[in-house]
């Protein structure tokens, strides 16, 4: 008996592993700006070109590598990006290895914390794609008061009904039946369902213990 129970647990574990392997998984991507040269003036001319060739999604991260204490990364508004204004950043990062994770879609503006480097184009705009689940829109209902495309036909000319036949003036009602059909036997239906359930459980246990 213990041998059969062990085999049953092994089969159950195998089924769980197979089920988990079928679950789709999504993996976030880390994008390193500047590759080996990192975040520096030498690569500044190609930053936006690099960003345009990549597809950024919510959950992805951008990695900035630079010498700590000599440079930094500022997340700024569009106006501050255009003017290289380093006075009021949304977020300042200066640890030398900055990993910024995107949590929302839209454009993100990064500039160097060194204004002179920013003026030499050490800055980048990263556009994050919108989540597809937020793009589902329901069909709008038709406007009220719109013209009916299928107007109802004009009423036909009414005709005077012919007088009823003498035999139809006071028809004799049919006698009511003294017996009403019995309600469905719910007990028998439940018994059938219970029998099928026991049969299915027996078949499953036979397959496991075979």
Secondary structure, DSSP 4 states (H G I P E B T S, - for coil): -HHHHHHHHHHHHHHHHHHHHTS------EEETTTTT-SSGGGGGGHHHHHHTS-B-TT-EEEEE--BTTB-EEEE-HHHHHHT--SS-SEEE-SSEEEEE--S-EEEEEEESSHHHHHTT-EEEEEEPPPGGGG--PPPPPPTTPPPSSPPPPPPPP-PPPPPPGGGTTPPPPPPPS-PPPPP-HHHHHHHHHHHHHHHHHHHHHHHH-
